[in-house]
Amino acid sequence: MALVYSDNILHKEEEKIVNKMITKFGLDKNITMLYEEWTKSILALTEQGKILLKI
């Protein structure tokens, strides 16, 4: 998920891959959405940490 959202854009091809993974591994779509949001939050915190280190 971090690779998919690393540029803050969900490209069509990335979406296809995520959907294939959901199907292949039998993941629950709601849980997957939670993972997506968690990943976005972690990426945002990482960026904030980088900025704080520069202060």
PQR file with spaces between the fields and no chain letter, atoms N, CA, C, O and H, PARSE charges and radii, in Angstrom:
ATOM       1  N    MET     1       0.820   -1.188    0.000 -0.4000 1.5000
ATOM       2  CA   MET     1       0.000    0.000    0.000 -0.0000 2.0000
ATOM       3  C    MET     1       0.865    1.252    0.000  0.5500 1.7000
ATOM       4  O    MET     1       0.530    2.254   -0.633 -0.5500 1.4000
ATOM       5  N    ALA     2       1.975    1.182    0.715 -0.4000 1.5000
ATOM       6  CA   ALA     2       2.837    2.363    0.774 -0.0000 2.0000
ATOM       7  C    ALA     2       3.382    2.714   -0.608  0.5500 1.7000
ATOM       8  O    ALA     2       3.511    3.891   -0.946 -0.5500 1.4000
ATOM       9  H    ALA     2       2.247    0.369    1.229  0.4000 1.0000
ATOM      10  N    LEU     3       3.699    1.705   -1.400 -0.4000 1.5000
ATOM      11  CA   LEU     3       4.172    1.980   -2.757 -0.0000 2.0000
ATOM      12  C    LEU     3       3.078    2.600   -3.615  0.5500 1.7000
ATOM      13  O    LEU     3       3.335    3.511   -4.402 -0.5500 1.4000
ATOM      14  H    LEU     3       3.594    0.749   -1.126  0.4000 1.0000
ATOM      15  N    VAL     4       1.866    2.104   -3.459 -0.4000 1.5000
ATOM      16  CA   VAL     4       0.743    2.603   -4.254 -0.0000 2.0000
ATOM      17  C    VAL     4       0.468    4.066   -3.929  0.5500 1.7000
ATOM      18  O    VAL     4       0.221    4.865   -4.832 -0.5500 1.4000
ATOM      19  H    VAL     4       1.657    1.364   -2.820  0.4000 1.0000
ATOM      20  N    TYR     5       0.510    4.422   -2.643 -0.4000 1.5000
ATOM      21  CA   TYR     5       0.143    5.777   -2.228 -0.0000 2.0000
ATOM      22  C    TYR     5       1.338    6.691   -2.000  0.5500 1.7000
ATOM      23  O    TYR     5       1.164    7.805   -1.505 -0.5500 1.4000
ATOM      24  H    TYR     5       0.710    3.772   -1.910  0.4000 1.0000
ATOM      25  N    SER     6       2.525    6.263   -2.341 -0.4000 1.5000
ATOM      26  CA   SER     6       3.722    7.059   -2.075 -0.0000 2.0000
ATOM      27  C    SER     6       3.716    8.410   -2.781  0.5500 1.7000
ATOM      28  O    SER     6       4.354    9.353   -2.315 -0.5500 1.4000
ATOM      29  H    SER     6       2.666    5.358   -2.743  0.4000 1.0000
ATOM      30  N    ASP     7       3.000    8.513   -3.902 -0.4000 1.5000
ATOM      31  CA   ASP     7       2.930    9.796   -4.610 -0.0000 2.0000
ATOM      32  C    ASP     7       1.569   10.474   -4.433  0.5500 1.7000
ATOM      33  O    ASP     7       1.256   11.438   -5.132 -0.5500 1.4000
ATOM      34  H    ASP     7       2.482    7.747   -4.281  0.4000 1.0000
ATOM      35  N    ASN     8       0.764    9.967   -3.496 -0.4000 1.5000
ATOM      36  CA   ASN     8      -0.568   10.510   -3.204 -0.0000 2.0000
ATOM      37  C    ASN     8      -1.544   10.423   -4.363  0.5500 1.7000
ATOM      38  O    ASN     8      -2.558   11.120   -4.377 -0.5500 1.4000
ATOM      39  H    ASN     8       1.018    9.185   -2.928  0.4000 1.0000
ATOM      40  N    ILE     9      -1.245    9.576   -5.329 -0.4000 1.5000
ATOM      41  CA   ILE     9      -2.126    9.405   -6.484 -0.0000 2.0000
ATOM      42  C    ILE     9      -2.372    7.912   -6.678  0.5500 1.7000
ATOM      43  O    ILE     9      -1.429    7.122   -6.730 -0.5500 1.4000
ATOM      44  H    ILE     9      -0.421    9.009   -5.318  0.4000 1.0000
ATOM      45  N    LEU    10      -3.632    7.534   -6.783 -0.4000 1.5000
ATOM      46  CA   LEU    10      -3.960    6.144   -7.091 -0.0000 2.0000
ATOM      47  C    LEU    10      -4.181    6.055   -8.599  0.5500 1.7000
ATOM      48  O    LEU    10      -5.251    6.384   -9.109 -0.5500 1.4000
ATOM      49  H    LEU    10      -4.398    8.176   -6.740  0.4000 1.0000
ATOM      50  N    HIS    11      -3.145    5.602   -9.294 -0.4000 1.5000
ATOM      51  CA   HIS    11      -3.220    5.472  -10.736 -0.0000 2.0000
ATOM      52  C    HIS    11      -4.100    4.280  -11.113  0.5500 1.7000
ATOM      53  O    HIS    11      -4.244    3.343  -10.328 -0.5500 1.4000
ATOM      54  H    HIS    11      -2.276    5.334   -8.879  0.4000 1.0000
ATOM      55  N    LYS    12      -4.684    4.312  -12.300 -0.4000 1.5000
ATOM      56  CA   LYS    12      -5.579    3.243  -12.774 -0.0000 2.0000
ATOM      57  C    LYS    12      -4.929    1.870  -12.672  0.5500 1.7000
ATOM      58  O    LYS    12      -5.550    0.920  -12.197 -0.5500 1.4000
ATOM      59  H    LYS    12      -4.567    5.073  -12.938  0.4000 1.0000
ATOM      60  N    GLU    13      -3.683    1.763  -13.117 -0.4000 1.5000
ATOM      61  CA   GLU    13      -2.984    0.475  -13.096 -0.0000 2.0000
ATOM      62  C    GLU    13      -2.732    0.014  -11.664  0.5500 1.7000
ATOM      63  O    GLU    13      -2.814   -1.178  -11.368 -0.5500 1.4000
ATOM      64  H    GLU    13      -3.178    2.535  -13.504  0.4000 1.0000
ATOM      65  N    GLU    14      -2.426    0.957  -10.779 -0.4000 1.5000
ATOM      66  CA   GLU    14      -2.226    0.600   -9.379 -0.0000 2.0000
ATOM      67  C    GLU    14      -3.538    0.099   -8.765  0.5500 1.7000
ATOM      68  O    GLU    14      -3.547   -0.860   -7.993 -0.5500 1.4000
ATOM      69  H    GLU    14      -2.359    1.926  -11.020  0.4000 1.0000
ATOM      70  N    GLU    15      -4.626    0.753   -9.114 -0.4000 1.5000
ATOM      71  CA   GLU    15      -5.936    0.344   -8.616 -0.0000 2.0000
ATOM      72  C    GLU    15      -6.266   -1.075   -9.068  0.5500 1.7000
ATOM      73  O    GLU    15      -6.814   -1.870   -8.304 -0.5500 1.4000
ATOM      74  H    GLU    15      -4.619    1.532   -9.742  0.4000 1.0000
ATOM      75  N    LYS    16      -5.924   -1.386  -10.329 -0.4000 1.5000
ATOM      76  CA   LYS    16      -6.154   -2.732  -10.842 -0.0000 2.0000
ATOM      77  C    LYS    16      -5.370   -3.761  -10.039  0.5500 1.7000
ATOM      78  O    LYS    16      -5.887   -4.828   -9.708 -0.5500 1.4000
ATOM      79  H    LYS    16      -5.479   -0.740  -10.950  0.4000 1.0000
ATOM      80  N    ILE    17      -4.126   -3.433   -9.730 -0.4000 1.5000
ATOM      81  CA   ILE    17      -3.274   -4.350   -8.973 -0.0000 2.0000
ATOM      82  C    ILE    17      -3.826   -4.552   -7.562  0.5500 1.7000
ATOM      83  O    ILE    17      -3.883   -5.680   -7.072 -0.5500 1.4000
ATOM      84  H    ILE    17      -3.706   -2.566   -9.999  0.4000 1.0000
ATOM      85  N    VAL    18      -4.230   -3.467   -6.916 -0.4000 1.5000
ATOM      86  CA   VAL    18      -4.802   -3.573   -5.568 -0.0000 2.0000
ATOM      87  C    VAL    18      -6.055   -4.440   -5.604  0.5500 1.7000
ATOM      88  O    VAL    18      -6.236   -5.303   -4.745 -0.5500 1.4000
ATOM      89  H    VAL    18      -4.184   -2.551   -7.314  0.4000 1.0000
ATOM      90  N    ASN    19      -6.922   -4.216   -6.591 -0.4000 1.5000
ATOM      91  CA   ASN    19      -8.141   -5.020   -6.699 -0.0000 2.0000
ATOM      92  C    ASN    19      -7.837   -6.494   -6.948  0.5500 1.7000
ATOM      93  O    ASN    19      -8.541   -7.366   -6.440 -0.5500 1.4000
ATOM      94  H    ASN    19      -6.775   -3.515   -7.289  0.4000 1.0000
ATOM      95  N    LYS    20      -6.792   -6.776   -7.728 -0.4000 1.5000
ATOM      96  CA   LYS    20      -6.374   -8.168   -7.951 -0.0000 2.0000
ATOM      97  C    LYS    20      -5.899   -8.801   -6.648  0.5500 1.7000
ATOM      98  O    LYS    20      -6.210   -9.957   -6.360 -0.5500 1.4000
ATOM      99  H    LYS    20      -6.221   -6.067   -8.141  0.4000 1.0000
ATOM     100  N    MET    21      -5.143   -8.035   -5.864 -0.4000 1.5000
ATOM     101  CA   MET    21      -4.656   -8.557   -4.588 -0.0000 2.0000
ATOM     102  C    MET    21      -5.827   -8.841   -3.647  0.5500 1.7000
ATOM     103  O    MET    21      -5.837   -9.865   -2.962 -0.5500 1.4000
ATOM     104  H    MET    21      -4.891   -7.096   -6.098  0.4000 1.0000
ATOM     105  N    ILE    22      -6.803   -7.951   -3.610 -0.4000 1.5000
ATOM     106  CA   ILE    22      -7.978   -8.137   -2.760 -0.0000 2.0000
ATOM     107  C    ILE    22      -8.679   -9.438   -3.134  0.5500 1.7000
ATOM     108  O    ILE    22      -9.044  -10.233   -2.268 -0.5500 1.4000
ATOM     109  H    ILE    22      -6.795   -7.120   -4.166  0.4000 1.0000
ATOM     110  N    THR    23      -8.863   -9.644   -4.441 -0.4000 1.5000
ATOM     111  CA   THR    23      -9.535  -10.848   -4.918 -0.0000 2.0000
ATOM     112  C    THR    23      -8.695  -12.093   -4.658  0.5500 1.7000
ATOM     113  O    THR    23      -9.189  -13.085   -4.122 -0.5500 1.4000
ATOM     114  H    THR    23      -8.567   -8.998   -5.145  0.4000 1.0000
ATOM     115  N    LYS    24      -7.425  -12.032   -5.043 -0.4000 1.5000
ATOM     116  CA   LYS    24      -6.527  -13.185   -4.933 -0.0000 2.0000
ATOM     117  C    LYS    24      -6.387  -13.684   -3.495  0.5500 1.7000
ATOM     118  O    LYS    24      -6.400  -14.888   -3.242 -0.5500 1.4000
ATOM     119  H    LYS    24      -7.025  -11.226   -5.479  0.4000 1.0000
ATOM     120  N    PHE    25      -6.251  -12.739   -2.555 -0.4000 1.5000
ATOM     121  CA   PHE    25      -6.042  -13.114   -1.162 -0.0000 2.0000
ATOM     122  C    PHE    25      -7.341  -13.161   -0.359  0.5500 1.7000
ATOM     123  O    PHE    25      -7.322  -13.426    0.843 -0.5500 1.4000
ATOM     124  H    PHE    25      -6.240  -11.761   -2.761  0.4000 1.0000
ATOM     125  N    GLY    26      -8.467  -12.903   -1.024 -0.4000 1.5000
ATOM     126  CA   GLY    26      -9.759  -12.975   -0.356 -0.0000 2.0000
ATOM     127  C    GLY    26      -9.916  -11.961    0.762  0.5500 1.7000
ATOM     128  O    GLY    26     -10.522  -12.246    1.795 -0.5500 1.4000
ATOM     129  H    GLY    26      -8.483  -12.688   -2.000  0.4000 1.0000
ATOM     130  N    LEU    27      -9.358  -10.761    0.544 -0.4000 1.5000
ATOM     131  CA   LEU    27      -9.422   -9.723    1.568 -0.0000 2.0000
ATOM     132  C    LEU    27     -10.789   -9.060    1.589  0.5500 1.7000
ATOM     133  O    LEU    27     -11.467   -8.962    0.566 -0.5500 1.4000
ATOM     134  H    LEU    27      -8.865  -10.530   -0.295  0.4000 1.0000
ATOM     135  N    ASP    28     -11.177   -8.612    2.763 -0.4000 1.5000
ATOM     136  CA   ASP    28     -12.416   -7.868    2.922 -0.0000 2.0000
ATOM     137  C    ASP    28     -12.185   -6.434    2.446  0.5500 1.7000
ATOM     138  O    ASP    28     -11.200   -5.803    2.830 -0.5500 1.4000
ATOM     139  H    ASP    28     -10.626   -8.692    3.594  0.4000 1.0000
ATOM     140  N    LYS    29     -13.077   -5.924    1.621 -0.4000 1.5000
ATOM     141  CA   LYS    29     -12.905   -4.578    1.048 -0.0000 2.0000
ATOM     142  C    LYS    29     -12.852   -3.508    2.146  0.5500 1.7000
ATOM     143  O    LYS    29     -12.093   -2.546    2.031 -0.5500 1.4000
ATOM     144  H    LYS    29     -13.877   -6.436    1.308  0.4000 1.0000
ATOM     145  N    ASN    30     -13.646   -3.669    3.201 -0.4000 1.5000
ATOM     146  CA   ASN    30     -13.641   -2.686    4.291 -0.0000 2.0000
ATOM     147  C    ASN    30     -12.309   -2.679    5.030  0.5500 1.7000
ATOM     148  O    ASN    30     -11.796   -1.616    5.380 -0.5500 1.4000
ATOM     149  H    ASN    30     -14.262   -4.451    3.294  0.4000 1.0000
ATOM     150  N    ILE    31     -11.753   -3.850    5.265 -0.4000 1.5000
ATOM     151  CA   ILE    31     -10.444   -3.935    5.920 -0.0000 2.0000
ATOM     152  C    ILE    31      -9.383   -3.323    5.015  0.5500 1.7000
ATOM     153  O    ILE    31      -8.478   -2.634    5.485 -0.5500 1.4000
ATOM     154  H    ILE    31     -12.170   -4.713    4.981  0.4000 1.0000
ATOM     155  N    THR    32      -9.498   -3.577    3.727 -0.4000 1.5000
ATOM     156  CA   THR    32      -8.543   -3.016    2.769 -0.0000 2.0000
ATOM     157  C    THR    32      -8.591   -1.497    2.796  0.5500 1.7000
ATOM     158  O    THR    32      -7.550   -0.844    2.733 -0.5500 1.4000
ATOM     159  H    THR    32     -10.233   -4.136    3.345  0.4000 1.0000
ATOM     160  N    MET    33      -9.785   -0.931    2.889 -0.4000 1.5000
ATOM     161  CA   MET    33      -9.920    0.524    2.968 -0.0000 2.0000
ATOM     162  C    MET    33      -9.253    1.053    4.237  0.5500 1.7000
ATOM     163  O    MET    33      -8.644    2.123    4.223 -0.5500 1.4000
ATOM     164  H    MET    33     -10.631   -1.462    2.941  0.4000 1.0000
ATOM     165  N    LEU    34      -9.370    0.304    5.325 -0.4000 1.5000
ATOM     166  CA   LEU    34      -8.718    0.691    6.573 -0.0000 2.0000
ATOM     167  C    LEU    34      -7.199    0.674    6.402  0.5500 1.7000
ATOM     168  O    LEU    34      -6.517    1.596    6.847 -0.5500 1.4000
ATOM     169  H    LEU    34      -9.864   -0.565    5.336  0.4000 1.0000
ATOM     170  N    TYR    35      -6.668   -0.368    5.762 -0.4000 1.5000
ATOM     171  CA   TYR    35      -5.228   -0.429    5.483 -0.0000 2.0000
ATOM     172  C    TYR    35      -4.787    0.757    4.625  0.5500 1.7000
ATOM     173  O    TYR    35      -3.735    1.348    4.868 -0.5500 1.4000
ATOM     174  H    TYR    35      -7.222   -1.118    5.401  0.4000 1.0000
ATOM     175  N    GLU    36      -5.591    1.099    3.628 -0.4000 1.5000
ATOM     176  CA   GLU    36      -5.257    2.221    2.757 -0.0000 2.0000
ATOM     177  C    GLU    36      -5.162    3.517    3.558  0.5500 1.7000
ATOM     178  O    GLU    36      -4.197    4.267    3.412 -0.5500 1.4000
ATOM     179  H    GLU    36      -6.445    0.619    3.431  0.4000 1.0000
ATOM     180  N    GLU    37      -6.145    3.783    4.393 -0.4000 1.5000
ATOM     181  CA   GLU    37      -6.157    5.009    5.186 -0.0000 2.0000
ATOM     182  C    GLU    37      -5.020    5.034    6.197  0.5500 1.7000
ATOM     183  O    GLU    37      -4.405    6.076    6.424 -0.5500 1.4000
ATOM     184  H    GLU    37      -6.929    3.174    4.512  0.4000 1.0000
ATOM     185  N    TRP    38      -4.739    3.876    6.808 -0.4000 1.5000
ATOM     186  CA   TRP    38      -3.636    3.779    7.754 -0.0000 2.0000
ATOM     187  C    TRP    38      -2.318    4.082    7.057  0.5500 1.7000
ATOM     188  O    TRP    38      -1.480    4.809    7.591 -0.5500 1.4000
ATOM     189  H    TRP    38      -5.239    3.030    6.623  0.4000 1.0000
ATOM     190  N    THR    39      -2.136    3.524    5.863 -0.4000 1.5000
ATOM     191  CA   THR    39      -0.909    3.751    5.092 -0.0000 2.0000
ATOM     192  C    THR    39      -0.749    5.224    4.753  0.5500 1.7000
ATOM     193  O    THR    39       0.346    5.771    4.884 -0.5500 1.4000
ATOM     194  H    THR    39      -2.817    2.933    5.430  0.4000 1.0000
ATOM     195  N    LYS    40      -1.820    5.872    4.320 -0.4000 1.5000
ATOM     196  CA   LYS    40      -1.759    7.302    4.009 -0.0000 2.0000
ATOM     197  C    LYS    40      -1.351    8.106    5.246  0.5500 1.7000
ATOM     198  O    LYS    40      -0.572    9.054    5.148 -0.5500 1.4000
ATOM     199  H    LYS    40      -2.709    5.427    4.213  0.4000 1.0000
ATOM     200  N    SER    41      -1.878    7.722    6.403 -0.4000 1.5000
ATOM     201  CA   SER    41      -1.543    8.415    7.650 -0.0000 2.0000
ATOM     202  C    SER    41      -0.071    8.247    7.997  0.5500 1.7000
ATOM     203  O    SER    41       0.595    9.206    8.390 -0.5500 1.4000
ATOM     204  H    SER    41      -2.510    6.951    6.483  0.4000 1.0000
ATOM     205  N    ILE    42       0.434    7.028    7.852 -0.4000 1.5000
ATOM     206  CA   ILE    42       1.845    6.766    8.152 -0.0000 2.0000
ATOM     207  C    ILE    42       2.749    7.551    7.200  0.5500 1.7000
ATOM     208  O    ILE    42       3.761    8.110    7.623 -0.5500 1.4000
ATOM     209  H    ILE    42      -0.106    6.249    7.533  0.4000 1.0000
ATOM     210  N    LEU    43       2.388    7.592    5.926 -0.4000 1.5000
ATOM     211  CA   LEU    43       3.186    8.355    4.962 -0.0000 2.0000
ATOM     212  C    LEU    43       3.188    9.836    5.317  0.5500 1.7000
ATOM     213  O    LEU    43       4.221   10.496    5.207 -0.5500 1.4000
ATOM     214  H    LEU    43       1.566    7.138    5.582  0.4000 1.0000
ATOM     215  N    ALA    44       2.042   10.365    5.743 -0.4000 1.5000
ATOM     216  CA   ALA    44       1.960   11.772    6.135 -0.0000 2.0000
ATOM     217  C    ALA    44       2.823   12.036    7.370  0.5500 1.7000
ATOM     218  O    ALA    44       3.514   13.052    7.437 -0.5500 1.4000
ATOM     219  H    ALA    44       1.203    9.828    5.832  0.4000 1.0000
ATOM     220  N    LEU    45       2.786   11.131    8.344 -0.4000 1.5000
ATOM     221  CA   LEU    45       3.611   11.291    9.540 -0.0000 2.0000
ATOM     222  C    LEU    45       5.097   11.226    9.208  0.5500 1.7000
ATOM     223  O    LEU    45       5.901   11.943    9.804 -0.5500 1.4000
ATOM     224  H    LEU    45       2.225   10.305    8.290  0.4000 1.0000
ATOM     225  N    THR    46       5.459   10.376    8.266 -0.4000 1.5000
ATOM     226  CA   THR    46       6.855   10.285    7.840 -0.0000 2.0000
ATOM     227  C    THR    46       7.321   11.612    7.262  0.5500 1.7000
ATOM     228  O    THR    46       8.415   12.082    7.575 -0.5500 1.4000
ATOM     229  H    THR    46       4.806    9.793    7.782  0.4000 1.0000
ATOM     230  N    GLU    47       6.496   12.213    6.421 -0.4000 1.5000
ATOM     231  CA   GLU    47       6.841   13.516    5.835 -0.0000 2.0000
ATOM     232  C    GLU    47       6.952   14.591    6.904  0.5500 1.7000
ATOM     233  O    GLU    47       7.860   15.420    6.859 -0.5500 1.4000
ATOM     234  H    GLU    47       5.608   11.832    6.166  0.4000 1.0000
ATOM     235  N    GLN    48       6.025   14.582    7.873 -0.4000 1.5000
ATOM     236  CA   GLN    48       6.081   15.552    8.958 -0.0000 2.0000
ATOM     237  C    GLN    48       7.359   15.376    9.770  0.5500 1.7000
ATOM     238  O    GLN    48       7.988   16.355   10.172 -0.5500 1.4000
ATOM     239  H    GLN    48       5.287   13.908    7.909  0.4000 1.0000
ATOM     240  N    GLY    49       7.736   14.133   10.006 -0.4000 1.5000
ATOM     241  CA   GLY    49       8.981   13.859   10.745 -0.0000 2.0000
ATOM     242  C    GLY    49      10.199   14.391   10.023  0.5500 1.7000
ATOM     243  O    GLY    49      11.107   14.940   10.648 -0.5500 1.4000
ATOM     244  H    GLY    49       7.225   13.337    9.679  0.4000 1.0000
ATOM     245  N    LYS    50      10.227   14.233    8.713 -0.4000 1.5000
ATOM     246  CA   LYS    50      11.346   14.751    7.917 -0.0000 2.0000
ATOM     247  C    LYS    50      11.439   16.266    8.041  0.5500 1.7000
ATOM     248  O    LYS    50      12.531   16.825    8.155 -0.5500 1.4000
ATOM     249  H    LYS    50       9.490   13.786    8.205  0.4000 1.0000
ATOM     250  N    ILE    51      10.293   16.919    8.020 -0.4000 1.5000
ATOM     251  CA   ILE    51      10.263   18.378    8.145 -0.0000 2.0000
ATOM     252  C    ILE    51      10.739   18.798    9.538  0.5500 1.7000
ATOM     253  O    ILE    51      11.514   19.745    9.674 -0.5500 1.4000
ATOM     254  H    ILE    51       9.406   16.465    7.928  0.4000 1.0000
ATOM     255  N    LEU    52      10.275   18.095   10.561 -0.4000 1.5000
ATOM     256  CA   LEU    52      10.687   18.416   11.927 -0.0000 2.0000
ATOM     257  C    LEU    52      12.189   18.261   12.109  0.5500 1.7000
ATOM     258  O    LEU    52      12.803   19.031   12.847 -0.5500 1.4000
ATOM     259  H    LEU    52       9.646   17.326   10.450  0.4000 1.0000
ATOM     260  N    LEU    53      12.785   17.287   11.453 -0.4000 1.5000
ATOM     261  CA   LEU    53      14.237   17.095   11.570 -0.0000 2.0000
ATOM     262  C    LEU    53      15.026   18.254   10.963  0.5500 1.7000
ATOM     263  O    LEU    53      16.172   18.499   11.339 -0.5500 1.4000
ATOM     264  H    LEU    53      12.286   16.662   10.853  0.4000 1.0000
ATOM     265  N    LYS    54      14.408   18.954   10.032 -0.4000 1.5000
ATOM     266  CA   LYS    54      15.073   20.086    9.381 -0.0000 2.0000
ATOM     267  C    LYS    54      14.970   21.367   10.192  0.5500 1.7000
ATOM     268  O    LYS    54      15.698   22.325    9.930 -0.5500 1.4000
ATOM     269  H    LYS    54      13.477   18.754    9.727  0.4000 1.0000
ATOM     270  N    ILE    55      14.073   21.398   11.176 -0.4000 1.5000
ATOM     271  CA   ILE    55      13.868   22.620   11.976 -0.0000 2.0000
ATOM     272  C    ILE    55      15.013   22.816   12.942  0.5500 1.7000
ATOM     273  O    ILE    55      15.023   23.786   13.699 -0.5500 1.4000
ATOM     274  H    ILE    55      13.481   20.621   11.389  0.4000 1.0000
